[in-house]
Amino acid sequence: MRFEPRPFIQPVPFRCLYCLDCCRGRHVYLTLRDIERIARAGHDPQDFVTFSVEGNRIRFVLAVREWDLGCVFHDPETGKCRIHEVNPIICRIYPFMVSRKPLGVEGERPFQYKGQRLWLYYDASCPGINADEPETLITPEEIAELGLEFERELERTDMEGLARLMDELER
């Protein structure tokens, strides 16, 4: 499933329908804090962290199963995440997106949050957006906050930090 961006400028009702699409075939970037939370929940980073080289940077990415490209923590029988209580920040953002520049989508406009100019979107292809009997109403402020947190944490994530974290976890 492709991301179909729509401007996110007012609260949107949402309920995860466990359609499995967001847990398959996507690059899920991990921050050091994500890796630490998941590891402290009892999972070995060697079982869930892979690498992606992007320009001159190494990014940490959540591992996928070879047979369906599903996330290693996704339960294909229930559609549920086995680490939901400690899931990566990018998973907490989806099906929303935070950008520093417009994507060229009709109706988009900048969202000012904590002195930052952001463009917010939601994935119109996600069946949980505007679902009947939503679990929650997601606000642009919530997503902007998560987006800025992700940006800060990703900037601090590097190989040296992972090596230090692995040392701490082994103690």
C-alpha positions as CSV (number, residue, x, y, z in Angstrom):
1,M,0.0,0.0,0.0
2,R,1.3,3.4,-0.9
3,F,1.1,6.5,1.3
4,E,-1.7,8.7,0.0
5,P,-1.0,12.1,1.8
6,R,-3.9,14.4,2.7
7,P,-3.4,17.6,4.7
8,F,-3.8,17.1,8.4
9,I,-5.1,20.5,9.7
10,Q,-7.7,19.5,12.2
11,P,-8.3,16.5,14.6
12,V,-9.0,13.2,12.9
13,P,-10.8,10.2,14.4
14,F,-8.7,7.1,14.3
15,R,-8.9,3.4,15.3
16,C,-6.4,0.8,14.3
17,L,-8.2,-1.9,12.3
18,Y,-5.2,-4.3,12.2
19,C,-5.2,-4.3,8.4
20,L,-1.5,-5.2,8.6
21,D,-0.4,-2.7,5.8
22,C,1.6,-0.4,8.0
23,C,3.6,-3.4,9.4
24,R,4.7,-4.7,6.1
25,G,7.1,-3.5,3.4
26,R,8.0,-0.2,5.1
27,H,11.3,1.2,6.4
28,V,10.8,1.8,10.1
29,Y,13.6,4.0,11.4
30,L,14.8,3.4,14.9
31,T,16.3,5.9,17.3
32,L,18.6,4.9,20.1
33,R,15.8,5.5,22.6
34,D,13.6,3.1,20.5
35,I,16.3,0.4,20.6
36,E,16.8,0.9,24.3
37,R,13.1,0.7,25.2
38,I,12.6,-2.5,23.1
39,A,15.7,-4.1,24.5
40,R,14.7,-3.3,28.1
41,A,11.4,-5.0,27.3
42,G,13.4,-8.2,26.8
43,H,14.3,-8.2,23.1
44,D,17.9,-8.6,21.8
45,P,18.8,-5.8,19.4
46,Q,20.6,-8.3,17.3
47,D,17.2,-9.8,16.5
48,F,15.4,-6.6,15.5
49,V,18.0,-4.0,14.3
50,T,19.2,-3.8,10.8
51,F,21.1,-1.0,9.0
52,S,20.4,1.3,6.0
53,V,23.1,3.5,4.4
54,E,21.7,6.8,3.3
55,G,24.2,9.2,1.8
56,N,27.0,9.5,4.4
57,R,24.8,8.3,7.3
58,I,23.9,4.9,8.7
59,R,20.3,4.6,9.8
60,F,19.0,1.9,12.1
61,V,15.9,0.1,10.8
62,L,13.5,-2.4,12.3
63,A,14.1,-5.9,10.9
64,V,11.5,-7.6,8.7
65,R,10.6,-11.2,8.1
66,E,11.9,-12.5,4.7
67,W,8.8,-14.4,3.8
68,D,6.3,-11.4,3.8
69,L,8.5,-8.3,4.6
70,G,6.5,-7.9,7.8
71,C,7.9,-6.4,10.9
72,V,9.6,-9.0,13.2
73,F,7.3,-7.8,16.0
74,H,4.1,-8.0,14.0
75,D,1.9,-11.1,14.8
76,P,0.5,-12.1,11.4
77,E,-2.3,-14.1,13.1
78,T,-3.8,-11.3,15.1
79,G,-2.5,-8.3,13.2
80,K,-1.3,-6.9,16.5
81,C,2.1,-5.6,17.5
82,R,4.0,-7.7,20.1
83,I,5.8,-4.6,21.4
84,H,3.0,-2.0,21.2
85,E,3.7,-0.7,24.7
86,V,7.3,0.2,23.6
87,N,6.9,0.6,19.9
88,P,9.2,2.9,17.9
89,I,8.3,6.6,17.7
90,I,7.8,6.4,14.0
91,C,5.1,3.7,14.6
92,R,3.4,6.0,17.0
93,I,3.3,8.7,14.3
94,Y,1.9,6.5,11.5
95,P,-0.6,6.9,9.7
96,F,0.4,10.5,10.0
97,M,3.5,12.3,8.7
98,V,5.4,15.4,9.6
99,S,7.4,17.3,7.0
100,R,9.6,20.4,7.0
101,K,8.4,21.3,3.5
102,P,5.2,21.0,1.6
103,L,4.6,17.9,-0.6
104,G,2.5,19.7,-3.2
105,V,-0.8,18.2,-1.9
106,E,-4.0,20.2,-2.6
107,G,-5.1,22.1,0.5
108,E,-1.9,21.8,2.5
109,R,-0.7,24.6,4.6
110,P,2.0,25.1,7.2
111,F,1.3,24.3,10.8
112,Q,3.1,26.4,13.4
113,Y,4.1,24.5,16.5
114,K,6.5,25.6,19.2
115,G,8.1,28.1,16.8
116,Q,8.5,25.5,14.0
117,R,6.9,25.5,10.6
118,L,5.7,22.0,9.7
119,W,3.5,20.4,7.2
120,L,1.3,17.6,8.5
121,Y,-0.4,14.9,6.6
122,Y,-2.4,11.7,7.2
123,D,-2.5,8.6,5.0
124,A,-5.8,8.4,3.2
125,S,-5.2,4.8,2.4
126,C,-5.2,3.8,6.1
127,P,-8.7,2.3,6.8
128,G,-8.4,3.4,10.4
129,I,-8.6,7.1,9.5
130,N,-12.2,8.3,10.1
131,A,-13.1,4.8,11.1
132,D,-16.5,4.0,12.6
133,E,-16.3,4.0,16.4
134,P,-12.8,5.6,16.6
135,E,-10.7,4.8,19.6
136,T,-9.3,8.3,19.7
137,L,-9.2,11.8,18.1
138,I,-5.7,12.5,17.0
139,T,-4.7,16.2,17.0
140,P,-2.2,18.0,14.8
141,E,-0.4,19.1,18.0
142,E,0.1,15.5,19.1
143,I,1.6,14.5,15.8
144,A,3.7,17.6,15.5
145,E,5.2,16.9,19.0
146,L,6.0,13.3,18.0
147,G,7.5,14.4,14.8
148,L,9.8,16.9,16.5
149,E,10.8,14.3,19.1
150,F,11.6,11.8,16.3
151,E,13.7,14.4,14.4
152,R,15.7,15.2,17.6
153,E,16.2,11.6,18.5
154,L,17.1,10.5,15.0
155,E,19.8,13.3,14.8
156,R,21.4,11.8,18.0
157,T,21.3,8.3,16.7
158,D,24.7,7.0,15.5
159,M,26.9,4.0,15.5
160,E,28.9,5.2,18.5
161,G,25.7,5.6,20.5
162,L,24.6,2.1,19.6
163,A,27.9,0.7,20.7
164,R,27.6,2.5,24.1
165,L,24.0,1.3,24.4
166,M,25.0,-2.3,23.7
167,D,27.7,-2.1,26.4
168,E,25.1,-0.8,28.9
169,L,22.7,-3.5,28.0
170,E,25.3,-6.2,28.5
171,R,26.0,-5.1,32.1
